[in-house]
Amino acid sequence: MSISAKTTALILLMGILLSFSAFFIQRSVIYPAFHDIEVDYAKDNIDRVIGRLEAQREIIDATVYDWTAWDDTYSFIRTGNPDYIASNLYPDTFLNFGFDVALFLNLAGEPVWGGVFDFSSEDGYVNLTETHLDGIVSAIGGYRERIDFGDSIENQSASGVVLVDEIPVLFAMRPIVRSDGTGPHAGYVVFGQFLRDGLIDRFSEQLVQDFSIEPVSESGGSEDPGDYTLDVIDQASLSASKIYSINGTPSLRATAIMPRNITELGREITQFGIVLLVLLCGFFAAALLLLFRRIVVKPIMSLRADISNISNGMDYSFRSSIRNNDEIGALSREFNSMLATIEANNMELLWLNTELTLKHQKVLEVQGDLQEANAELKRLSEHDPLTGLSNRLALEKKLKQAWEILCRTGDPLSVILVDIDFFKLYNDRYGHQKGDRCLKQVADILASAMQRKSDMAARYGGEEFLLVLPGTDAKDAIGVAASIREQIIAANIEHDRSPVAPFLTISIGISSIVPNGEIEMDSLVWTADKALYAVKGSGRNNFRYEPVCVAVESSSQLLG
């Protein structure tokens, strides 16, 4: 059989095989791939729903953590202080957090204070405490046993979902400890949120995906909490659901209904592709059959003769002898010259790429070293090497920044000036090495008293320290000072040369103001220093508060 006949038969056979192969690939690979994409899309969407519920639980748990590791809450749960209720436990507090349930329980799980609210009413909130409090306390009672007091304070938490009046309540519970995380545990704080339709609708808008939830038993049936349940409702829609588990306990089933746009698109593309491919195969097969003899067969035979000559002579310095002015002739000529050009260019490209890689690596190394050096330089320039606290430079920068911000916001700014009593006598008695350790110990206590990221403790001079408390009023600043003094005394650092006590003591000056353009920033520190001076004059081992306005006025009178 001639090459022409064989080629004709081969083209026809290839066309038929290609058509059947395309049909098989479209039906068994491409269309199922669209289905798999749709399934993955459905799983991703339901995972986003589960992730949003988990994020909401983490928000509630983080807020509970802030309230439980707080000295004020610790004192309230033990004494029932009404001032704590008046200052913190009013409906607007929980409206701002978005919480509907707030419980403060003693260690026996009995409510010291509780509130249940419905903030969804258009006329304001509805107080549901009287009708729902006992039911919620009873429902969450068993969760106290899930908290391991032997674990770290960050991990002492229990969360879950309970039904209250047929409405799921997502809640978090933590034990109450002091601000520094120490016990003994005094009770529990529970915050919760009704998962009403309005809240679920808001989550749906955030996720751009409608979904619904329903409670499940803690056993969760035979279904694994990590499994997806996918149901084809009809040709146009698909249902995806998954169990939301908290700490391994099934709590809710989230279900989302999604249109089957991807599968429908895949079906249309598959059908269109099959028809188009069959038509194209038929057209190109006919065209090839008509043109093949005239354009391809004869030049190929000539090329075959040239290849045969090169092969028979075993001389590979020959090149193709085709001189036609068509594509095959041009291909023959370009192919002969292209090999040499490609080889030369490839070698040059490899060399350039190696050079570029080495230079880029050097640039990256220099940049990394520079960043590390800058970071270390910044750290050294803003921290005291002995105590690890911020130094005078960082303090002045922080104080100026806080003053400018609070001038705009109208919030208070407080400073606390701390001086170690008779520290020179301490150094003379115990030596400078032990004196340095004493300074470090005092600095650690001051650093631990900084309750917010915006607070700063800095070494102000030898044995003096300055604390900057943005957003803290005079009352809270006095509380911080009192706590620091108590911690210094509790540390029981020996100082038998002190005229005040046989242990190390401190004197503290406190001042506070709402910054404004009429008062200079230096007057705040000056006033705290004046208050410290008054404490030293009255026997030391104490603290004193003096407002800026009084201090400035007194200063003017003295100067007059």
FIDOGU-250670 format. One line per field, with one value per residue (C-alpha): residue number from 1; residue in one letter; x, y, z. Coordinates in steps of 0.1 Angstrom, whole numbers, plus 5000, padded with zeros to 4 digits. Example, Ala and Ser with C-alpha at 12.3 -4.5 7.8 and 13.67 -1.06 7.14 Angstrom:
2
resi: [1_2]
resn: [a_s]
c1: [5123_5137]
c2: [4955_4989]
c3: [5078_5071]
% end
This chain:
560
resi: [1_2_3_4_5_6_7_8_9_10_11_12_13_14_15_16_17_18_19_20_21_22_23_24_25_26_27_28_29_30_31_32_33_34_35_36_37_38_39_40_41_42_43_44_45_46_47_48_49_50_51_52_53_54_55_56_57_58_59_60_61_62_63_64_65_66_67_68_69_70_71_72_73_74_75_76_77_78_79_80_81_82_83_84_85_86_87_88_89_90_91_92_93_94_95_96_97_98_99_100_101_102_103_104_105_106_107_108_109_110_111_112_113_114_115_116_117_118_119_120_121_122_123_124_125_126_127_128_129_130_131_132_133_134_135_136_137_138_139_140_141_142_143_144_145_146_147_148_149_150_151_152_153_154_155_156_157_158_159_160_161_162_163_164_165_166_167_168_169_170_171_172_173_174_175_176_177_178_179_180_181_182_183_184_185_186_187_188_189_190_191_192_193_194_195_196_197_198_199_200_201_202_203_204_205_206_207_208_209_210_211_212_213_214_215_216_217_218_219_220_221_222_223_224_225_226_227_228_229_230_231_232_233_234_235_236_237_238_239_240_241_242_243_244_245_246_247_248_249_250_251_252_253_254_255_256_257_258_259_260_261_262_263_264_265_266_267_268_269_270_271_272_273_274_275_276_277_278_279_280_281_282_283_284_285_286_287_288_289_290_291_292_293_294_295_296_297_298_299_300_301_302_303_304_305_306_307_308_309_310_311_312_313_314_315_316_317_318_319_320_321_322_323_324_325_326_327_328_329_330_331_332_333_334_335_336_337_338_339_340_341_342_343_344_345_346_347_348_349_350_351_352_353_354_355_356_357_358_359_360_361_362_363_364_365_366_367_368_369_370_371_372_373_374_375_376_377_378_379_380_381_382_383_384_385_386_387_388_389_390_391_392_393_394_395_396_397_398_399_400_401_402_403_404_405_406_407_408_409_410_411_412_413_414_415_416_417_418_419_420_421_422_423_424_425_426_427_428_429_430_431_432_433_434_435_436_437_438_439_440_441_442_443_444_445_446_447_448_449_450_451_452_453_454_455_456_457_458_459_460_461_462_463_464_465_466_467_468_469_470_471_472_473_474_475_476_477_478_479_480_481_482_483_484_485_486_487_488_489_490_491_492_493_494_495_496_497_498_499_500_501_502_503_504_505_506_507_508_509_510_511_512_513_514_515_516_517_518_519_520_521_522_523_524_525_526_527_528_529_530_531_532_533_534_535_536_537_538_539_540_541_542_543_544_545_546_547_548_549_550_551_552_553_554_555_556_557_558_559_560]
resn: [m_s_i_s_a_k_t_t_a_l_i_l_l_m_g_i_l_l_s_f_s_a_f_f_i_q_r_s_v_i_y_p_a_f_h_d_i_e_v_d_y_a_k_d_n_i_d_r_v_i_g_r_l_e_a_q_r_e_i_i_d_a_t_v_y_d_w_t_a_w_d_d_t_y_s_f_i_r_t_g_n_p_d_y_i_a_s_n_l_y_p_d_t_f_l_n_f_g_f_d_v_a_l_f_l_n_l_a_g_e_p_v_w_g_g_v_f_d_f_s_s_e_d_g_y_v_n_l_t_e_t_h_l_d_g_i_v_s_a_i_g_g_y_r_e_r_i_d_f_g_d_s_i_e_n_q_s_a_s_g_v_v_l_v_d_e_i_p_v_l_f_a_m_r_p_i_v_r_s_d_g_t_g_p_h_a_g_y_v_v_f_g_q_f_l_r_d_g_l_i_d_r_f_s_e_q_l_v_q_d_f_s_i_e_p_v_s_e_s_g_g_s_e_d_p_g_d_y_t_l_d_v_i_d_q_a_s_l_s_a_s_k_i_y_s_i_n_g_t_p_s_l_r_a_t_a_i_m_p_r_n_i_t_e_l_g_r_e_i_t_q_f_g_i_v_l_l_v_l_l_c_g_f_f_a_a_a_l_l_l_l_f_r_r_i_v_v_k_p_i_m_s_l_r_a_d_i_s_n_i_s_n_g_m_d_y_s_f_r_s_s_i_r_n_n_d_e_i_g_a_l_s_r_e_f_n_s_m_l_a_t_i_e_a_n_n_m_e_l_l_w_l_n_t_e_l_t_l_k_h_q_k_v_l_e_v_q_g_d_l_q_e_a_n_a_e_l_k_r_l_s_e_h_d_p_l_t_g_l_s_n_r_l_a_l_e_k_k_l_k_q_a_w_e_i_l_c_r_t_g_d_p_l_s_v_i_l_v_d_i_d_f_f_k_l_y_n_d_r_y_g_h_q_k_g_d_r_c_l_k_q_v_a_d_i_l_a_s_a_m_q_r_k_s_d_m_a_a_r_y_g_g_e_e_f_l_l_v_l_p_g_t_d_a_k_d_a_i_g_v_a_a_s_i_r_e_q_i_i_a_a_n_i_e_h_d_r_s_p_v_a_p_f_l_t_i_s_i_g_i_s_s_i_v_p_n_g_e_i_e_m_d_s_l_v_w_t_a_d_k_a_l_y_a_v_k_g_s_g_r_n_n_f_r_y_e_p_v_c_v_a_v_e_s_s_s_q_l_l_g]
c1: [5000_5014_5021_4993_4968_4981_4981_4945_4934_4953_4937_4903_4910_4925_4895_4871_4893_4897_4859_4852_4881_4868_4833_4848_4869_4841_4817_4841_4866_4855_4819_4828_4855_4829_4809_4839_4845_4809_4812_4844_4827_4798_4823_4842_4810_4798_4833_4831_4798_4814_4844_4821_4804_4838_4850_4819_4826_4863_4851_4828_4855_4881_4857_4850_4888_4891_4864_4875_4912_4904_4908_4876_4856_4875_4865_4829_4823_4835_4819_4790_4802_4772_4796_4809_4773_4766_4799_4799_4768_4741_4723_4743_4775_4762_4745_4779_4794_4763_4758_4723_4733_4757_4761_4784_4784_4801_4821_4789_4774_4749_4743_4757_4744_4727_4711_4692_4682_4665_4681_4663_4632_4627_4614_4646_4656_4635_4647_4642_4662_4632_4618_4650_4678_4671_4668_4701_4719_4706_4715_4751_4757_4774_4800_4818_4832_4848_4872_4906_4919_4952_4956_4971_4948_4945_4931_4907_4876_4844_4821_4789_4754_4723_4686_4667_4631_4638_4665_4702_4725_4762_4782_4817_4826_4858_4868_4874_4910_4931_4945_4978_4962_4966_4939_4923_4894_4864_4837_4827_4817_4795_4786_4763_4745_4711_4715_4683_4673_4684_4720_4721_4709_4737_4763_4748_4752_4789_4795_4774_4758_4724_4724_4704_4713_4696_4707_4720_4725_4760_4763_4757_4742_4764_4777_4813_4815_4841_4819_4800_4764_4757_4722_4712_4678_4671_4690_4692_4701_4724_4722_4754_4755_4781_4781_4797_4816_4830_4859_4848_4812_4786_4766_4749_4742_4747_4730_4734_4714_4734_4726_4742_4755_4789_4775_4750_4777_4798_4770_4765_4802_4805_4776_4788_4824_4814_4793_4820_4848_4830_4823_4859_4873_4852_4861_4898_4900_4884_4908_4938_4928_4925_4957_4979_4988_4997_5015_5029_5035_5060_5082_5082_5094_5122_5131_5131_5157_5180_5177_5185_5216_5229_5222_5239_5270_5273_5283_5263_5278_5253_5221_5187_5188_5153_5152_5115_5100_5072_5069_5086_5116_5118_5114_5144_5166_5156_5159_5195_5205_5182_5201_5233_5216_5195_5226_5246_5217_5209_5245_5245_5211_5222_5253_5233_5207_5234_5249_5215_5207_5239_5235_5199_5209_5236_5210_5186_5214_5223_5187_5182_5213_5202_5167_5181_5206_5179_5156_5184_5194_5158_5154_5187_5178_5145_5151_5171_5197_5195_5158_5145_5120_5116_5143_5140_5140_5112_5093_5094_5083_5054_5043_5043_5023_4998_4993_4986_4961_4943_4941_4919_4899_4893_4903_4924_4961_4977_5013_5028_5063_5079_5110_5127_5131_5167_5181_5216_5216_5206_5235_5259_5246_5243_5265_5258_5254_5225_5213_5210_5190_5167_5161_5153_5129_5111_5110_5094_5066_5060_5059_5034_5011_5007_4973_4969_4991_4990_5005_5042_5067_5100_5132_5132_5165_5187_5160_5131_5105_5077_5045_5024_4987_4968_4930_4933_4916_4928_4908_4922_4957_4955_4943_4973_4997_4982_4985_5022_5030_5013_5033_5066_5058_5047_5080_5097_5130_5153_5165_5177_5193_5159_5146_5111_5109_5132_5122_5123_5096_5087_5072_5047_5035_5004_4989_4962_4946_4926_4952_4943_4961_4960_4983_5018_5027_5056_5032_5018_5052_5061_5029_5036_5071_5056_5032_5062_5082_5052_5052_5089_5084_5056_5076_5078_5064_5031_5015_4998_4977_4977_4958_4976_4954_4961_4998_5001_4982_5003_5034_5023_5016_5051_5068_5047]
c2: [5000_5034_5061_5081_5054_5046_5082_5086_5055_5067_5102_5087_5062_5090_5111_5084_5075_5111_5116_5086_5095_5131_5118_5094_5121_5146_5122_5104_5131_5166_5164_5145_5171_5198_5178_5174_5212_5217_5193_5210_5244_5231_5218_5250_5270_5248_5250_5288_5286_5263_5286_5317_5299_5289_5325_5338_5313_5324_5361_5351_5331_5359_5384_5360_5356_5394_5396_5365_5374_5407_5417_5436_5406_5384_5409_5411_5374_5371_5403_5410_5447_5467_5493_5466_5460_5497_5503_5472_5451_5471_5461_5485_5468_5435_5452_5466_5431_5416_5391_5381_5361_5371_5350_5354_5321_5311_5278_5259_5271_5293_5328_5358_5380_5371_5388_5375_5400_5401_5429_5420_5441_5473_5490_5485_5454_5430_5417_5379_5373_5363_5337_5323_5326_5293_5274_5286_5280_5245_5238_5249_5233_5202_5223_5233_5198_5201_5228_5214_5237_5221_5233_5267_5296_5301_5266_5267_5271_5254_5262_5248_5252_5248_5252_5280_5284_5262_5287_5277_5297_5297_5303_5303_5297_5304_5304_5337_5344_5374_5397_5380_5346_5333_5317_5303_5302_5322_5313_5314_5339_5328_5350_5337_5347_5336_5322_5338_5341_5377_5368_5339_5363_5387_5359_5348_5384_5384_5350_5357_5323_5315_5288_5275_5257_5231_5216_5180_5157_5155_5120_5133_5100_5077_5106_5117_5155_5159_5143_5163_5154_5163_5158_5166_5182_5184_5192_5229_5228_5210_5207_5206_5201_5195_5191_5219_5204_5223_5205_5173_5176_5179_5211_5223_5211_5238_5234_5255_5252_5261_5263_5237_5262_5245_5211_5227_5247_5215_5196_5224_5227_5189_5187_5217_5204_5170_5184_5209_5184_5159_5187_5200_5165_5158_5191_5188_5152_5161_5191_5170_5143_5168_5187_5159_5144_5177_5195_5169_5135_5146_5168_5141_5116_5140_5145_5108_5104_5131_5113_5080_5095_5110_5077_5056_5078_5080_5117_5139_5171_5170_5189_5185_5191_5204_5237_5242_5276_5263_5256_5223_5237_5267_5243_5223_5253_5269_5236_5232_5267_5267_5238_5257_5290_5273_5256_5288_5308_5282_5281_5319_5319_5293_5314_5346_5328_5315_5350_5366_5339_5345_5383_5380_5357_5382_5410_5390_5382_5418_5429_5402_5413_5450_5442_5423_5450_5477_5457_5451_5488_5499_5475_5487_5523_5521_5497_5498_5470_5462_5461_5453_5482_5510_5537_5575_5580_5555_5570_5605_5593_5573_5602_5627_5603_5595_5632_5641_5612_5619_5656_5646_5618_5635_5605_5608_5602_5591_5587_5569_5579_5552_5556_5529_5540_5544_5525_5540_5524_5491_5493_5502_5473_5445_5456_5469_5434_5426_5461_5454_5423_5443_5468_5440_5424_5458_5463_5429_5438_5471_5455_5429_5458_5470_5456_5470_5471_5510_5511_5515_5510_5527_5533_5571_5574_5554_5539_5558_5544_5561_5543_5559_5548_5562_5560_5554_5579_5589_5563_5534_5548_5549_5513_5503_5522_5505_5471_5477_5488_5456_5434_5451_5445_5409_5403_5408_5420_5423_5458_5459_5494_5510_5534_5526_5488_5457_5451_5471_5497_5522_5557_5566_5598_5598_5624_5624_5648_5649_5664_5697_5724_5748_5726_5716_5679_5683_5695_5660_5644_5675_5670_5633_5642_5667_5640_5617_5644_5648_5610_5611_5640_5622_5590_5571_5536_5551_5567_5600_5614_5651_5665_5686_5717_5719_5713_5740_5765_5757_5761_5795_5806_5794_5812_5843]
c3: [5000_4990_5015_5001_5007_5041_5051_5039_5059_5089_5088_5086_5114_5136_5130_5141_5171_5181_5180_5202_5225_5228_5236_5262_5278_5278_5295_5318_5327_5319_5330_5363_5368_5368_5392_5415_5413_5423_5452_5464_5460_5482_5508_5508_5513_5542_5557_5555_5574_5601_5602_5608_5637_5652_5648_5667_5694_5696_5699_5728_5745_5741_5757_5786_5791_5794_5821_5841_5844_5861_5898_5898_5887_5912_5940_5928_5928_5963_5978_5955_5953_5939_5924_5900_5888_5884_5865_5843_5843_5824_5792_5769_5778_5764_5735_5724_5726_5709_5737_5750_5780_5808_5840_5869_5889_5921_5923_5930_5897_5915_5899_5918_5889_5857_5827_5797_5771_5737_5717_5685_5694_5674_5706_5725_5745_5764_5798_5798_5830_5851_5827_5812_5838_5857_5825_5811_5844_5845_5808_5812_5846_5833_5814_5846_5849_5815_5827_5840_5867_5864_5828_5819_5824_5786_5782_5811_5790_5781_5752_5737_5724_5746_5737_5755_5745_5713_5703_5702_5725_5716_5749_5764_5801_5820_5856_5874_5885_5894_5867_5868_5862_5898_5919_5938_5914_5926_5902_5865_5839_5810_5780_5753_5721_5708_5673_5661_5625_5624_5634_5610_5582_5591_5589_5556_5542_5554_5537_5507_5513_5528_5554_5583_5615_5637_5670_5672_5701_5716_5703_5668_5657_5636_5615_5619_5627_5599_5573_5547_5537_5501_5486_5451_5454_5417_5385_5396_5433_5458_5496_5517_5554_5581_5619_5638_5668_5698_5714_5698_5709_5681_5686_5654_5619_5593_5560_5528_5495_5464_5427_5405_5381_5377_5368_5344_5327_5325_5308_5282_5276_5272_5247_5227_5227_5214_5185_5176_5178_5155_5129_5131_5127_5097_5081_5087_5076_5043_5039_5047_5023_4995_5002_5014_4981_4965_4993_5016_4999_4972_4995_5021_4996_4986_5022_5027_4999_5015_5049_5032_5016_5049_5067_5040_5038_5076_5071_5095_5082_5053_5057_5041_5003_4999_4982_4977_4982_5003_5040_5039_5021_5045_5074_5061_5058_5091_5108_5097_5110_5140_5158_5160_5170_5197_5211_5213_5227_5253_5266_5269_5286_5312_5320_5324_5345_5368_5372_5379_5405_5423_5423_5435_5463_5474_5474_5495_5520_5523_5527_5554_5573_5570_5583_5613_5621_5619_5642_5667_5666_5671_5701_5717_5712_5729_5758_5791_5789_5826_5833_5798_5802_5777_5781_5784_5746_5741_5771_5757_5723_5739_5761_5733_5710_5737_5745_5709_5704_5737_5729_5700_5717_5750_5770_5802_5805_5838_5848_5879_5891_5912_5934_5954_5990_6002_5972_5978_6013_5996_5972_6000_6021_5995_5967_5931_5916_5940_5935_5898_5905_5927_5900_5876_5901_5906_5868_5863_5888_5871_5836_5848_5860_5824_5816_5780_5750_5751_5786_5790_5819_5815_5835_5842_5860_5885_5908_5893_5870_5851_5840_5812_5812_5782_5786_5823_5847_5881_5900_5880_5881_5919_5918_5897_5921_5951_5934_5925_5961_5975_5951_5961_5997_5990_5972_6006_5993_6023_6031_6067_6063_6053_6080_6068_6070_6070_6035_6002_5998_5972_5971_5943_5928_5906_5883_5857_5832_5801_5776_5759_5742_5772_5794_5786_5786_5810_5837_5840_5849_5870_5890_5895_5907_5931_5945_5949_5967_5991_5998_6005_6029_6048_6056_6022_6015_6002_5972_5966_5938_5927_5898_5873_5877_5914_5909_5883_5905_5935_5914_5903_5939_5950_5921_5929]
% end
